[in-house]
């Protein structure tokens, strides 16, 4: 990868950055995304945030190598603590678990005051992110699902608004995604067929071995999710 070529996953994230944005990319790794976004003319400046030493140094090196140190500020810190209030108007968080993304947004809630758009790419647990967005008056406006190198990724895009607006059937759509359910592309169908098969294996194991209240509760929760998905895929 060089500064002008991103993975399909990150390119999809970048495609939702509004022109002339001031961007914060949280968990920026090598800062490929902000470098690419600036070179494509999507953004006027960026903050690349990293909590770990290695990725922080890699991001600084990449930004310097690309000649963008005057417009992309690489900062070390946890989540949204790397940005000042109203410093940016678009935030990207890509390549983390959904629970971690939701925790970052929750912990940095006061920093979201001037932010117009969130572009979030959870590796797992997209439903946790959707729930957080809905509960905090961020309206989901677009979703994408894609496969790259044998892995399936979802991208969620939200703006301030009515958190409940995209949902008709909250239980199913929080889990599967309201826009993705409508589109029902091949990657979406593949993901959920695989998930259901995996859950059924676990349920079978728990049926044989489940003795504690905790394992019985897990079995019931999986059975509930299987019903939701199978009904949605009919």
Secondary structure, 3 states (H helix, E strand, C coil): CCCCCCCHHHHHHHCCCCCCEEEEEECCCCCHHHHHHHHCCCEEEEEEEECCHHHHHHHHHHHHHCCCCCCEEEEECCHHHHCCCCCCCEEEEEEECHHHHHHHHHHCHHHHCCCCEEEEEECCCHHHHHHHHHHCCEEEEEEEEEEECCEEEEEEEEEECCCCCCCCCHHHHHHHCHHHHHHCCHHHHHHHHHHHHHHHHHHHHHHHHCCCHHHHHHHHHHHHHHHHHHHHHC
